[in-house]
Amino acid sequence: MSTIKSIVNWIESSNYDIKTADHMFETKRYVYVLFMCHLATEKLIKALYEATTKEMPPKTHNLVLLLNKIALNVPEEHLKTIESLNDISIVTRYPEDIKALVKAFTKDRVGDYLQKTKKVLKWLKKDERLKK
């Protein structure tokens, strides 16, 4: 069963995670920036899931699956970011070659993901279901 306290906790946890992503960016821990961007997005989508269904969200990290379950109409620009974060989450969670992963995710590339994620989060927070 969903509660307002639980939804607020998802939102606050998402805020905490995106701030952690900022700190990881400052310290050049780029793989973890991506991990935290995914996590912040996941938690905000789970807040929306809970606000929509009045049920606890499923234990999944699949952002697209969660969006589909709540039939959220996401603008194309944000959907591309979410899909990309979804794909990246597997390799950042379970890297087969950490050296190659670190090399692939440069400061510029990760900075772009961070900014796009912040735009997605800002858009998600505007949803009226989170303001009740």
Helices and strands as residue ranges (DSSP letters): H 4-26, H 30-53, H 63-70, H 76-93, H 98-104, H 107-125, G 128-131
